[in-house]
């Protein structure tokens, strides 16, 4: 499901809201999650899961074209851990 599909489904499920308002709500939620992760915070949505940031250490990689060794610097990556209710729903059948 893409962001636009999510907005469309929410708009259809809530006909009392304008499409532009639903779009603004979804965008605001995603922006808040992104901002929190950028600050190093953890975002937990009960029953769904938790977003956090992990640091991937520096390492020596390989250039796939030449095979030469390349230093890859450390970086921060987003991490998602599913919640218990989501796992149970996915594995119910």
Backbone torsions as a table, in degrees:
resi	resn	phi	psi	omega
1	UNK	NA	132.3	177.8
2	UNK	-92.7	169.6	179.8
3	UNK	-60.6	-42.0	-179.7
4	UNK	-66.3	-35.1	176.3
5	UNK	-66.9	-39.7	176.8
6	UNK	-61.3	-45.5	179.2
7	UNK	-61.1	-43.2	-179.7
8	UNK	-62.8	-44.9	179.7
9	UNK	-64.1	-42.6	178.6
10	UNK	-65.0	-37.4	178.7
11	UNK	-66.0	-40.5	178.2
12	UNK	-68.0	-35.0	-179.9
13	UNK	-76.3	-18.2	-179.2
14	UNK	-129.1	74.0	-175.2
15	UNK	-64.9	-14.9	178.5
16	UNK	-77.2	-9.8	178.3
17	UNK	-103.7	143.6	175.6
18	UNK	-74.3	151.3	179.6
19	UNK	-58.8	-40.8	-179.4
20	UNK	-64.5	-32.3	178.0
21	UNK	-71.7	-41.1	177.2
22	UNK	-62.7	-42.3	178.5
23	UNK	-61.7	-41.4	179.1
24	UNK	-65.8	-38.7	179.2
25	UNK	-64.6	-49.2	-179.0
26	UNK	-62.4	-44.6	179.4
27	UNK	-62.2	-41.2	179.6
28	UNK	-63.9	-42.6	179.1
29	UNK	-61.6	-47.8	179.6
30	UNK	-63.4	-39.3	178.5
31	UNK	-63.7	-40.6	179.6
32	UNK	-66.0	-40.7	176.9
33	UNK	-63.0	-45.1	179.8
34	UNK	-61.9	-45.0	179.8
35	UNK	-63.2	-41.2	179.7
36	UNK	-63.7	-43.3	179.2
37	UNK	-66.5	-37.0	179.0
38	UNK	-64.3	-28.2	177.7
39	UNK	-86.9	-1.2	178.8
40	UNK	89.2	7.5	179.6
41	UNK	-81.1	167.4	177.3
42	UNK	-108.8	138.4	179.5
43	UNK	-116.5	119.8	-178.3
44	UNK	-116.7	125.8	175.3
45	UNK	-112.3	103.4	-173.8
46	UNK	-52.5	131.6	179.4
47	UNK	84.9	-21.4	-178.9
48	UNK	-101.1	-55.6	179.4
49	UNK	160.7	-174.4	-177.6
50	UNK	-132.3	134.2	174.9
51	UNK	-100.5	137.4	175.7
52	UNK	-147.4	176.5	-179.4
53	UNK	-118.2	132.5	176.5
54	UNK	-121.1	149.3	178.1
55	UNK	-96.1	127.9	175.5
56	UNK	-99.0	119.5	-175.5
57	UNK	-66.1	163.5	178.0
58	UNK	-70.0	153.3	-178.1
59	UNK	-155.8	172.0	174.6
60	UNK	-102.4	120.4	179.9
61	UNK	-108.5	-175.4	179.5
62	UNK	-124.2	138.2	172.0
63	UNK	-75.4	119.1	-175.4
64	UNK	-65.3	-25.0	-180.0
65	UNK	-77.3	-47.0	-174.7
66	UNK	-103.9	-20.7	-177.7
67	UNK	83.6	0.8	179.7
68	UNK	-69.5	149.2	176.4
69	UNK	-73.0	137.3	-179.9
70	UNK	-131.9	133.2	176.4
71	UNK	-78.7	124.0	177.6
72	UNK	-105.4	118.6	-177.8
73	UNK	-70.7	162.7	176.8
74	UNK	-68.9	152.9	179.6
75	UNK	-153.6	163.8	179.2
76	UNK	-100.3	137.5	-179.4
77	UNK	-128.3	147.3	175.9
78	UNK	-74.9	146.7	-179.5
79	UNK	-134.0	137.6	179.0
80	UNK	-124.7	129.9	176.1
81	UNK	-118.4	125.1	-177.0
82	UNK	-68.4	150.9	176.4
83	UNK	-84.0	165.8	-176.5
84	UNK	-62.1	-44.7	-178.6
85	UNK	-63.6	-40.0	178.3
86	UNK	-65.3	-44.3	177.9
87	UNK	-60.2	-43.7	179.5
88	UNK	-64.0	-38.9	179.4
89	UNK	-68.5	-38.3	178.7
90	UNK	-68.2	-32.1	-176.2
91	UNK	-104.2	16.6	-177.3
92	UNK	-70.4	-35.0	-174.5
93	UNK	-94.2	NA	NA
